[in-house]
Amino acid sequence: MTERPAPTDDDVLGGLEPNQVRVRFPPSPTGLLTVGNIRSALFNWAFAHHYGGKMVLRIEDTDAARNTPEALAYTLESLRWLGLNWDEGPEVGGEYGPYLQSERFAIYNEISGKLLDAGKAYHCYCSQEELEQRREAARTAGQHSGYDGHCRALTETQVKEYLDAGRRPVLRLRMPDRPITFTDLVRGEITFLPENLGDYVLVRANGHPLYPLVNPVDDALMNITHVLRGEDLLSSTPRQIALYEALGEIGIGNGVAPRFGHLPFVMGEGNKKLSKRDPGSGLGEYMERGFLPEGLLNYLALLGWSIADDRDVFTMDEMIEAFDIRKVNANAARFDPKKCEAINAAHMRLLAPEVFAERLVPFLAKEGLVAAEPTEDQLRMLTAATPLVQERMNTLSEAVDMLGFLFVGEEEFSIDPDAAAKVLTTESGAVLEAASKALADLSEWSTEAIEQALRASLVEGLGLKPKNAFGPVRLAISGRRISPPLFESMELLGREISLGRLDRAREGLSTD
């Protein structure tokens, strides 16, 4: 394989009008979407929208043993949550359906038969044992160990002998005996030599069509113009190009392959390709932790592409406007969980306070802190508290620990025991008592009045440093060592609850 310079504008569109662009995202519903899957979907979506084209969602569910209706529903729900809506596919429809490959077996059967009849494919009767023996012999001789074409030109007598012996053949594509060259939209011109491209299997002996057949067939029938997919599929591209040509010769499609762009690997810990089994690879984790869809997508866009050298944070509309597949870096991209969280935090800061408050509700409701449809009092409290934490949070789920003390009933309120062991010392009783006395007679219960009273009593009166003065009070009020601003929080809680918590914390010290 050799690589050459990057493609031009003409290579990207190849004479098409921009709105003729058609891409596809073909997930397999065998489990949760990974960040690698989502990055591919995002780049296809951005590419299609940049040109005013269409994205097709096509489901690779031919593996009946592994695909489940629940996984399919989750895939659709996940894409909807991300905002990566498709123009054709399940639940949307379109003129090229059905969009589930499990419903297209009759199509694959008919086309594989036409390929066989036209001499573009042939039956192979070799057993796995025979194949492996010949591969091992080729390896020993220092030769290419792919399929050696043993069944390419069998006589009728040889075929009869195989059939009489009970052999059930697979169907192989007859690969052309020439180099295959294409211009990759990410990597430039690439050439594969014929000695590295053996005739490959299209249909198993049991009649089950394989990925190398069904994807090019569907691409041809659905008029897919561009295929953006992972680098791991690069080696299969010349075989698929040969199939597109064969399909064109039997009247399926126009015989011209889509333009390919192979996206760089996403690497995880230890500089290894991120696997679906690795922590941080599954979409469900980010949904549960409270990442914003726009924050997660923004970070994934940076895995191989950038909107500008000095800018990391952008909206999806801005990505669509700026997206250029030729600017995708061919080098592997490393997934950095900390940067992903930082990008998400930046998007949280961009939300209007009322929108941010709405986004927090599901996470607080899950823990029973507010109702799924918050009451007026709960909504008023949340709206008032939002400005206190929006600049301090990285994910929405942090609201439970950050704001829970404002919503929990006094019967359920508790102080973190580990924090209490570090902060509530024997000297803390005097601090809490002084705080209660200073606050009890305030004529106005406001942030400013609370701060003035506590500073006068604890910092000036007791001569304490602010950390030592306010640490026990913060813990008594919020139950945590880290909380929203103390004085604002006490104003939100109100006089009665705040004084009650100070008193109970002090009483707890006296009973230890």
C-alpha positions as CSV (number, residue, x, y, z in Angstrom):
1,M,0.0,0.0,0.0
2,T,1.3,3.4,-0.9
3,E,0.0,6.9,0.0
4,R,0.1,10.2,-1.9
5,P,-1.1,13.8,-1.6
6,A,-4.5,14.8,-0.2
7,P,-7.6,15.2,-2.5
8,T,-8.8,18.4,-4.2
9,D,-12.2,19.9,-4.1
10,D,-13.1,17.9,-7.2
11,D,-12.1,14.7,-5.5
12,V,-14.4,15.5,-2.6
13,L,-17.6,16.0,-4.7
14,G,-16.5,14.3,-7.9
15,G,-18.8,16.3,-10.1
16,L,-21.8,16.1,-7.8
17,E,-23.9,19.0,-6.8
18,P,-23.5,19.6,-3.1
19,N,-27.1,18.7,-2.3
20,Q,-26.6,15.3,-4.0
21,V,-24.2,14.2,-1.2
22,R,-25.6,11.0,0.5
23,V,-23.8,9.4,3.5
24,R,-24.7,6.5,5.7
25,F,-24.2,5.5,9.3
26,P,-24.6,1.8,9.7
27,P,-24.5,0.7,13.4
28,S,-25.0,-2.8,14.5
29,P,-27.5,-3.1,17.4
30,T,-25.5,-5.5,19.5
31,G,-25.0,-3.3,22.5
32,L,-24.3,0.3,23.5
33,L,-22.8,2.9,21.1
34,T,-19.2,3.7,21.7
35,V,-17.5,7.0,21.4
36,G,-15.8,5.7,18.3
37,N,-19.2,4.9,16.8
38,I,-20.5,8.4,17.7
39,R,-17.4,10.1,16.2
40,S,-18.1,8.3,12.9
41,A,-21.8,9.3,13.0
42,L,-20.9,12.9,13.9
43,F,-18.4,13.3,11.0
44,N,-21.0,11.8,8.5
45,W,-23.7,14.0,9.9
46,A,-21.5,17.2,9.7
47,F,-20.3,16.3,6.2
48,A,-23.9,15.8,4.9
49,H,-25.2,18.9,6.5
50,H,-22.3,21.0,5.4
51,Y,-23.2,20.3,1.8
52,G,-27.0,20.3,2.3
53,G,-27.1,16.5,1.6
54,K,-28.6,13.6,3.4
55,M,-27.5,11.1,6.1
56,V,-29.0,7.6,5.9
57,L,-29.3,5.5,9.0
58,R,-29.0,1.8,8.0
59,I,-29.0,-0.9,10.7
60,E,-26.6,-3.8,10.4
61,D,-28.7,-6.4,12.2
62,T,-28.0,-9.5,10.1
63,D,-26.4,-11.3,13.1
64,A,-29.7,-12.6,14.7
65,A,-27.8,-14.2,17.6
66,R,-26.4,-10.9,18.8
67,N,-28.8,-8.2,17.7
68,T,-31.8,-7.4,19.9
69,P,-34.8,-5.1,19.6
70,E,-33.8,-3.5,22.9
71,A,-30.4,-2.6,21.5
72,L,-31.9,-1.2,18.3
73,A,-34.3,1.0,20.4
74,Y,-31.3,2.1,22.5
75,T,-29.3,3.0,19.3
76,L,-32.2,5.1,18.0
77,E,-32.7,6.8,21.3
78,S,-29.0,7.5,21.7
79,L,-28.8,9.2,18.3
80,R,-31.9,11.2,19.1
81,W,-30.4,12.3,22.4
82,L,-27.2,13.3,20.7
83,G,-29.2,15.3,18.2
84,L,-27.7,13.4,15.2
85,N,-31.0,13.1,13.4
86,W,-31.1,11.1,10.2
87,D,-32.9,12.0,6.9
88,E,-33.7,8.5,5.9
89,G,-34.0,5.3,7.9
90,P,-36.0,3.6,10.7
91,E,-38.9,5.7,12.1
92,V,-38.3,8.2,9.2
93,G,-38.7,6.2,6.1
94,G,-37.4,7.0,2.6
95,E,-37.5,5.7,-0.9
96,Y,-34.7,3.2,-0.5
97,G,-36.0,1.1,2.4
98,P,-36.2,-1.2,4.1
99,Y,-33.3,0.2,6.3
100,L,-32.8,-2.9,8.4
101,Q,-30.5,-5.3,6.7
102,S,-32.4,-8.2,8.3
103,E,-35.3,-7.3,6.1
104,R,-33.2,-7.2,2.9
105,F,-32.1,-10.9,2.6
106,A,-34.2,-11.5,-0.5
107,I,-32.3,-8.6,-2.2
108,Y,-28.9,-10.0,-1.2
109,N,-29.9,-13.5,-2.4
110,E,-31.0,-12.2,-5.8
111,I,-27.9,-10.1,-6.4
112,S,-25.5,-12.8,-5.3
113,G,-27.2,-15.1,-7.8
114,K,-26.7,-12.5,-10.6
115,L,-23.0,-12.2,-9.7
116,L,-22.6,-15.9,-9.9
117,D,-24.5,-16.2,-13.2
118,A,-22.4,-13.3,-14.7
119,G,-19.1,-15.0,-13.7
120,K,-18.3,-12.1,-11.3
121,A,-18.4,-14.6,-8.4
122,Y,-17.9,-18.3,-8.1
123,H,-18.5,-21.2,-5.7
124,C,-15.6,-22.3,-3.5
125,Y,-15.7,-25.8,-2.0
126,C,-12.5,-25.7,0.0
127,S,-12.8,-26.8,3.6
128,Q,-11.4,-24.7,6.5
129,E,-8.7,-27.4,7.0
130,E,-7.6,-27.3,3.4
131,L,-7.5,-23.5,3.4
132,E,-5.4,-23.4,6.5
133,Q,-3.0,-26.0,5.2
134,R,-2.4,-24.1,2.0
135,R,-2.1,-20.8,3.9
136,E,0.5,-22.3,6.2
137,A,2.5,-23.7,3.2
138,A,2.4,-20.2,1.6
139,R,3.6,-18.6,4.8
140,T,6.4,-21.2,5.1
141,A,7.5,-20.4,1.5
142,G,7.4,-16.6,2.3
143,Q,4.4,-16.1,0.0
144,H,1.1,-14.2,0.4
145,S,-1.1,-16.4,2.6
146,G,-4.5,-15.2,1.3
147,Y,-6.9,-17.3,-0.7
148,D,-5.0,-18.9,-3.6
149,G,-7.9,-19.1,-6.1
150,H,-8.0,-22.9,-6.0
151,C,-11.7,-23.1,-7.0
152,R,-11.6,-20.2,-9.6
153,A,-11.8,-22.6,-12.6
154,L,-13.1,-26.0,-11.5
155,T,-14.2,-28.4,-14.1
156,E,-17.7,-29.9,-14.0
157,T,-16.2,-33.2,-12.9
158,Q,-14.4,-31.5,-9.9
159,V,-17.6,-29.7,-8.9
160,K,-19.5,-33.0,-9.0
161,E,-16.9,-34.7,-6.8
162,Y,-17.2,-32.0,-4.2
163,L,-21.0,-32.1,-4.2
164,D,-21.0,-35.9,-4.1
165,A,-18.7,-35.6,-1.0
166,G,-21.3,-33.4,0.7
167,R,-19.4,-30.1,0.3
168,R,-21.5,-26.9,0.6
169,P,-19.8,-24.0,-1.2
170,V,-19.3,-20.4,-0.2
171,L,-19.5,-17.7,-2.8
172,R,-16.4,-15.7,-3.6
173,L,-15.9,-12.5,-5.6
174,R,-13.6,-12.8,-8.5
175,M,-11.1,-10.0,-7.9
176,P,-9.5,-8.3,-10.8
177,D,-5.8,-9.1,-11.5
178,R,-4.6,-5.5,-11.3
179,P,-3.8,-2.8,-8.7
180,I,-6.7,-0.9,-7.2
181,T,-6.2,2.8,-6.6
182,F,-8.6,5.3,-5.0
183,T,-8.3,8.8,-3.5
184,D,-9.1,8.6,0.2
185,L,-10.6,11.9,1.4
186,V,-8.4,11.8,4.6
187,R,-5.3,10.0,3.4
188,G,-4.9,10.9,-0.2
189,E,-4.3,8.4,-3.1
190,I,-3.8,4.8,-2.0
191,T,-2.9,1.8,-4.1
192,F,-3.4,-1.9,-3.2
193,L,-1.5,-4.5,-5.3
194,P,-3.4,-7.5,-6.6
195,E,-1.1,-10.0,-4.9
196,N,-2.4,-8.7,-1.5
197,L,-6.1,-9.0,-2.5
198,G,-7.4,-12.5,-2.6
199,D,-10.9,-13.5,-3.7
200,Y,-13.0,-13.0,-0.6
201,V,-16.2,-14.6,0.6
202,L,-19.6,-12.9,-0.1
203,V,-22.0,-15.6,1.1
204,R,-21.4,-18.4,3.6
205,A,-22.1,-22.0,2.8
206,N,-25.4,-21.8,4.7
207,G,-26.5,-19.0,2.4
208,H,-26.0,-16.2,4.9
209,P,-24.7,-13.0,3.2
210,L,-21.7,-11.3,4.8
211,Y,-20.7,-7.7,5.5
212,P,-18.5,-7.4,2.4
213,L,-21.5,-8.1,0.2
214,V,-24.4,-6.4,2.0
215,N,-22.8,-3.1,2.6
216,P,-21.7,-2.4,-1.0
217,V,-25.0,-3.7,-2.3
218,D,-26.9,-1.4,0.0
219,D,-24.6,1.6,-0.8
220,A,-25.2,1.0,-4.5
221,L,-29.0,0.6,-4.2
222,M,-29.3,3.6,-1.8
223,N,-27.1,5.9,-4.0
224,I,-24.6,6.5,-1.2
225,T,-22.0,8.9,-2.5
226,H,-19.5,9.1,0.3
227,V,-18.4,6.6,3.0
228,L,-16.7,8.0,6.1
229,R,-15.7,5.2,8.4
230,G,-13.0,3.9,10.7
231,E,-9.4,3.3,9.7
232,D,-9.8,-0.4,10.7
233,L,-11.9,-0.9,7.6
234,L,-9.4,0.5,5.2
235,S,-8.0,-2.9,4.2
236,S,-11.5,-4.0,3.0
237,T,-11.9,-1.0,0.7
238,P,-10.2,-2.3,-2.4
239,R,-12.4,-5.5,-2.2
240,Q,-15.5,-3.4,-1.9
241,I,-14.4,-1.2,-4.9
242,A,-14.1,-4.3,-7.0
243,L,-17.6,-5.4,-5.9
244,Y,-19.0,-2.0,-6.9
245,E,-17.6,-2.4,-10.3
246,A,-19.0,-5.9,-10.6
247,L,-22.4,-4.7,-9.4
248,G,-22.4,-2.0,-12.1
249,E,-21.8,-4.6,-14.8
250,I,-24.9,-6.5,-13.7
251,G,-27.0,-3.3,-13.6
252,I,-26.8,-2.6,-9.8
253,G,-25.8,1.0,-9.3
254,N,-23.6,2.8,-11.7
255,G,-20.4,0.8,-11.1
256,V,-18.7,3.7,-9.4
257,A,-17.7,3.3,-5.8
258,P,-18.5,6.0,-3.3
259,R,-15.7,8.3,-2.2
260,F,-14.1,6.9,0.9
261,G,-12.6,8.7,3.9
262,H,-11.1,6.6,6.6
263,L,-11.1,8.3,10.0
264,P,-8.2,7.9,12.4
265,F,-8.2,5.4,15.3
266,V,-9.3,6.6,18.7
267,M,-6.7,5.6,21.2
268,G,-7.2,4.9,24.9
269,E,-4.9,4.2,27.9
270,G,-1.5,2.8,27.0
271,N,-1.8,4.1,23.5
272,K,-4.1,1.2,22.5
273,K,-7.1,1.4,20.3
274,L,-10.1,2.3,22.4
275,S,-12.2,-0.8,22.9
276,K,-15.9,-1.0,23.8
277,R,-14.8,-2.8,27.0
278,D,-12.6,0.1,28.1
279,P,-13.9,2.5,30.7
280,G,-15.1,5.7,29.2
281,S,-15.8,4.2,25.8
282,G,-19.6,3.7,26.1
283,L,-22.2,6.4,25.5
284,G,-24.3,5.3,28.5
285,E,-21.6,6.4,30.9
286,Y,-21.7,9.9,29.6
287,M,-25.5,10.1,29.6
288,E,-25.6,8.8,33.2
289,R,-22.9,11.3,34.4
290,G,-24.8,14.2,32.9
291,F,-22.7,15.2,29.9
292,L,-24.4,17.6,27.5
293,P,-24.9,16.1,24.1
294,E,-23.4,19.2,22.6
295,G,-20.4,19.1,24.9
296,L,-19.7,15.4,24.2
297,L,-20.0,15.9,20.4
298,N,-17.8,19.0,20.5
299,Y,-15.0,16.9,22.2
300,L,-15.4,14.0,19.8
301,A,-15.1,16.3,16.9
302,L,-11.7,17.2,18.1
303,L,-10.6,13.6,17.7
304,G,-9.1,14.1,14.3
305,W,-10.5,17.6,13.3
306,S,-10.4,21.1,14.6
307,I,-12.4,24.2,13.8
308,A,-9.3,26.5,14.3
309,D,-5.8,26.2,15.7
310,D,-6.7,28.4,18.7
311,R,-10.2,27.3,19.4
312,D,-11.7,24.1,21.0
313,V,-15.2,25.1,22.0
314,F,-17.9,25.5,19.3
315,T,-21.5,24.7,18.6
316,M,-22.7,22.0,16.2
317,D,-24.0,24.7,13.8
318,E,-20.5,26.2,13.7
319,M,-19.1,22.7,13.1
320,I,-21.5,22.2,10.1
321,E,-20.5,25.5,8.6
322,A,-16.7,24.9,9.0
323,F,-16.5,21.1,8.5
324,D,-14.0,20.0,5.8
325,I,-13.2,16.3,5.5
326,R,-9.8,17.2,4.0
327,K,-8.8,18.7,7.3
328,V,-9.3,15.5,9.2
329,N,-5.9,14.3,10.5
330,A,-5.0,10.8,9.4
331,N,-3.0,10.2,12.6
332,A,-4.5,8.4,15.6
333,A,-6.3,10.6,18.1
334,R,-6.0,10.0,21.8
335,F,-9.1,10.1,24.0
336,D,-8.5,12.4,27.0
337,P,-11.2,12.0,29.6
338,K,-10.1,15.2,31.4
339,K,-10.3,17.3,28.3
340,C,-13.6,15.8,27.4
341,E,-15.0,16.9,30.8
342,A,-13.5,20.3,30.4
343,I,-15.1,20.8,27.0
344,N,-18.4,19.7,28.5
345,A,-18.0,22.1,31.4
346,A,-17.4,24.9,28.9
347,H,-20.7,24.1,27.2
348,M,-22.5,24.1,30.6
349,R,-21.3,27.6,31.2
350,L,-22.8,28.7,27.8
351,L,-26.3,27.7,28.8
352,A,-28.8,30.3,29.9
353,P,-29.4,29.8,33.7
354,E,-33.1,28.8,33.2
355,V,-32.0,26.2,30.6
356,F,-29.2,24.9,32.9
357,A,-31.8,24.5,35.7
358,E,-34.0,22.5,33.4
359,R,-31.1,20.2,32.5
360,L,-30.5,19.5,36.2
361,V,-34.0,18.4,37.0
362,P,-33.8,14.7,35.8
363,F,-30.7,14.1,37.9
364,L,-32.2,15.6,41.1
365,A,-35.5,13.9,40.4
366,K,-33.7,10.5,40.0
367,E,-32.5,10.8,43.6
368,G,-35.9,12.0,44.9
369,L,-34.7,15.5,45.6
370,V,-37.3,17.2,43.4
371,A,-40.3,15.9,41.5
372,A,-40.0,15.0,37.8
373,E,-42.2,18.0,37.3
374,P,-40.9,20.3,40.0
375,T,-43.2,22.2,42.3
376,E,-43.2,26.0,42.3
377,D,-41.1,26.0,45.5
378,Q,-38.6,23.5,44.1
379,L,-38.3,25.3,40.8
380,R,-37.9,28.7,42.6
381,M,-35.1,27.2,44.8
382,L,-33.4,25.6,41.8
383,T,-33.6,28.7,39.7
384,A,-32.1,30.7,42.6
385,A,-29.3,28.1,43.2
386,T,-28.3,27.7,39.6
387,P,-26.0,30.8,39.4
388,L,-24.2,29.5,42.5
389,V,-23.0,26.3,40.8
390,Q,-23.1,26.7,37.1
391,E,-19.4,27.9,37.0
392,R,-18.4,25.1,39.4
393,M,-19.8,22.0,37.8
394,N,-18.3,19.8,35.1
395,T,-21.3,17.4,34.6
396,L,-25.0,17.6,35.4
397,S,-24.9,14.7,37.8
398,E,-22.7,16.7,40.2
399,A,-25.9,18.7,41.1
400,V,-26.9,15.9,43.4
401,D,-23.9,16.4,45.7
402,M,-23.7,20.1,45.1
403,L,-27.3,21.1,45.6
404,G,-28.9,18.1,47.4
405,F,-28.7,19.9,50.8
406,L,-31.1,22.6,49.5
407,F,-33.9,20.1,48.7
408,V,-33.6,17.3,51.2
409,G,-36.0,17.2,54.2
410,E,-34.5,17.9,57.6
411,E,-35.3,14.4,58.7
412,E,-33.1,13.0,55.9
413,F,-30.4,15.6,56.0
414,S,-27.0,14.2,57.2
415,I,-23.4,15.3,57.4
416,D,-20.8,13.3,55.5
417,P,-19.1,11.3,58.3
418,D,-15.6,11.4,56.6
419,A,-15.8,15.2,56.3
420,A,-17.1,15.5,59.9
421,A,-14.1,13.5,61.2
422,K,-11.7,16.0,59.5
423,V,-13.6,19.3,60.1
424,L,-15.7,19.0,63.2
425,T,-13.1,19.0,65.9
426,T,-13.6,19.6,69.6
427,E,-13.0,23.3,68.9
428,S,-15.8,23.4,66.4
429,G,-18.5,23.5,69.1
430,A,-17.5,27.1,70.0
431,V,-17.5,28.1,66.4
432,L,-20.9,26.7,65.7
433,E,-22.3,28.3,68.9
434,A,-20.9,31.7,68.1
435,A,-22.3,31.4,64.5
436,S,-25.8,30.6,65.9
437,K,-25.7,33.5,68.3
438,A,-24.5,35.9,65.6
439,L,-27.2,34.9,63.2
440,A,-30.2,34.5,65.6
441,D,-30.9,38.2,66.0
442,L,-30.4,39.3,62.4
443,S,-33.1,41.7,61.4
444,E,-32.6,40.9,57.7
445,W,-31.8,37.4,56.4
446,S,-29.8,38.2,53.4
447,T,-26.4,37.1,51.9
448,E,-24.8,40.4,52.9
449,A,-26.1,40.4,56.4
450,I,-25.2,36.7,57.0
451,E,-21.6,37.3,55.8
452,Q,-21.1,40.4,57.9
453,A,-22.4,38.7,61.0
454,L,-20.3,35.6,60.6
455,R,-17.1,37.5,59.8
456,A,-17.6,39.8,62.7
457,S,-18.3,36.9,65.1
458,L,-15.9,34.2,63.9
459,V,-13.0,36.0,62.1
460,E,-12.8,39.2,64.1
461,G,-14.4,38.0,67.3
462,L,-12.7,34.6,67.7
463,G,-9.6,35.5,65.7
464,L,-10.0,32.6,63.3
465,K,-8.7,32.3,59.8
466,P,-11.7,32.2,57.3
467,K,-11.0,28.5,56.5
468,N,-11.2,27.5,60.1
469,A,-14.1,29.8,60.8
470,F,-16.4,28.9,57.9
471,G,-15.4,25.2,57.4
472,P,-17.5,23.9,60.3
473,V,-20.4,26.2,59.4
474,R,-20.3,25.0,55.8
475,L,-20.3,21.4,56.8
476,A,-23.2,22.0,59.3
477,I,-25.2,23.7,56.6
478,S,-24.5,21.6,53.5
479,G,-23.3,18.3,54.9
480,R,-20.2,18.5,52.6
481,R,-16.8,20.1,52.8
482,I,-17.3,21.5,49.3
483,S,-20.6,23.3,48.5
484,P,-22.0,26.4,46.7
485,P,-21.1,29.7,48.3
486,L,-21.9,29.5,52.0
487,F,-23.7,32.8,52.6
488,E,-25.9,32.6,49.5
489,S,-26.8,29.0,50.4
490,M,-27.9,30.0,53.9
491,E,-30.0,32.8,52.5
492,L,-31.7,30.2,50.2
493,L,-32.3,27.8,53.1
494,G,-33.8,30.4,55.3
495,R,-33.2,31.4,58.9
496,E,-35.1,28.5,60.5
497,I,-33.4,25.7,58.6
498,S,-30.0,27.2,58.8
499,L,-30.1,27.8,62.6
500,G,-31.6,24.3,63.1
501,R,-28.7,22.7,61.2
502,L,-26.1,24.7,63.2
503,D,-27.7,23.6,66.4
504,R,-27.9,19.9,65.4
505,A,-24.3,19.8,64.3
506,R,-23.2,21.3,67.7
507,E,-25.4,18.9,69.6
508,G,-23.8,16.0,67.6
509,L,-20.4,17.1,68.8
510,S,-21.5,17.1,72.4
511,T,-22.8,13.5,72.1
512,D,-19.7,12.1,70.4
